[in-house]
Amino acid sequence: MGRLTGGDPSLLRRINSAVVLHALRGADAPTLTDLTRITGLSRPTVEGVVEGLMEAGLVVESAPEEGEARRQGRPARRFRFRAEAGHLLGIEIGPHRVAALLSGLDGRIIGAGSREVSETASEDERLDRVRTVVADVLRRAGVARSNLRAVGVGTPGIVEADGTVRLGTALPGWTGLALGERLRRSFRCPVIVENDANAAAVAEHWKGAATDSDDIVFVLAGLSPGAGSLIGGRLHRGFGGAAGEIGALHLLGRDVTPEHLLSTTDEPLHPLDEQAVAEVFALARGGDARAEAAVDRFIQRLVHDVAALVLAIDPELVVVGGWAAGLDGVLQPLREELARFCLRPPRVVLSLLGEAAVGTGALRLALDHVEEQLFAVEGTVTARRQESSRDGPCPKPWGPTRP
């Protein structure tokens, strides 16, 4: 993807382009005078940048407002950011479903779709279901696949920078899967793959319960929970992408495996059987003694796992997401127990995005990648070490730019 400002632009030119484009995205059909006031740049500089953005296809002149058209004389030219100049996809690949969200370059969702998939499905079956969902979303939105500028993907497992799942026990055939490479065969644009809990943390910071917090932990609750963290507003993956794998803490010598935690019989639950887990929560709310004991065991384990991460990074906020049913009953016990274990207990809230969190975060990954290209600057929430193999082929450049 070509830079907006030419092959080897000056730093000042890139900064000016980024400032003007940010102003255009945040304003409602501004004039050159408006942009000059908003950006603090000179009128000739703003005019030159806007012309370059128009040539690149990212900005278009708007029709004059009705009142302006009626006044005598030529109305001031107005401009708008063309969110439709490209599109982004956010894909969730989970044990029981795959989902996709489609947006323009402004991140506003214009299409969505999902399909159920069996937890026993092979990697080929699961990826075929992904392709089906994506094709359906694009068709219903009337968006050509060639107009996609980036695709973000959220998946269980430890994900390397090139999109390979180094370890993924939740899905059959997932460990060692070159997921990024497989998906790039379907898209002529960069594909960014991220751990699902990390993607959900990004989503809550963008549009959910953590919009006002820069130091957060998102807990993807389950029999083997995972967590994603933002430190100082930036996603923390760790050196090898394994940060937040709190579901592995039971390996430190505890005698009860996660599968036995919520079992009300002598038989362990399947780790991916969300319906069985929801039933245990429902029985506990109804006063069933064995179910209440199982839920207590689950909460204690969850508290210990989350407390380990809270003590390590001292977040302002812990957001709990995962199962749609039963999680509200976890919040108060989690708050009380974290107050016992932690030196400075964080606030604990329920996810506002629910099952859409992973897909929304994946969409944000795609938007961050495009913004790095558009604005030619660093500092996005999800910025990570770059590997040349990760991005794959880029679509055609945005268009000609002014020298």
Secondary structure as GFF3:
##gff-version 3
##sequence-region A 1 403
A	DSSP	alpha_helix	11	26	.	.	.	ID=ss1
A	DSSP	alpha_helix	32	39	.	.	.	ID=ss2
A	DSSP	alpha_helix	43	55	.	.	.	ID=ss3
A	DSSP	beta_strand	59	62	.	.	.	ID=ss4
A	DSSP	alpha_helix	66	70	.	.	.	ID=ss5
A	DSSP	beta_strand	78	81	.	.	.	ID=ss6
A	DSSP	three_ten_helix	83	85	.	.	.	ID=ss7
A	DSSP	beta_strand	87	93	.	.	.	ID=ss8
A	DSSP	beta_strand	97	104	.	.	.	ID=ss9
A	DSSP	beta_strand	109	116	.	.	.	ID=ss10
A	DSSP	alpha_helix	123	141	.	.	.	ID=ss11
A	DSSP	three_ten_helix	145	147	.	.	.	ID=ss12
A	DSSP	beta_strand	148	155	.	.	.	ID=ss13
A	DSSP	beta_strand	158	159	.	.	.	ID=ss14
A	DSSP	beta_strand	165	167	.	.	.	ID=ss15
A	DSSP	alpha_helix	179	184	.	.	.	ID=ss16
A	DSSP	beta_strand	191	195	.	.	.	ID=ss17
A	DSSP	alpha_helix	196	207	.	.	.	ID=ss18
A	DSSP	beta_strand	216	220	.	.	.	ID=ss19
A	DSSP	beta_strand	226	231	.	.	.	ID=ss20
A	DSSP	beta_strand	234	236	.	.	.	ID=ss21
A	DSSP	three_ten_helix	246	252	.	.	.	ID=ss22
A	DSSP	alpha_helix	258	261	.	.	.	ID=ss23
A	DSSP	alpha_helix	274	285	.	.	.	ID=ss24
A	DSSP	alpha_helix	289	313	.	.	.	ID=ss25
A	DSSP	beta_strand	317	321	.	.	.	ID=ss26
A	DSSP	alpha_helix	328	341	.	.	.	ID=ss27
A	DSSP	beta_strand	347	350	.	.	.	ID=ss28
A	DSSP	three_ten_helix	354	356	.	.	.	ID=ss29
A	DSSP	alpha_helix	357	375	.	.	.	ID=ss30
A	DSSP	alpha_helix	388	391	.	.	.	ID=ss31
###
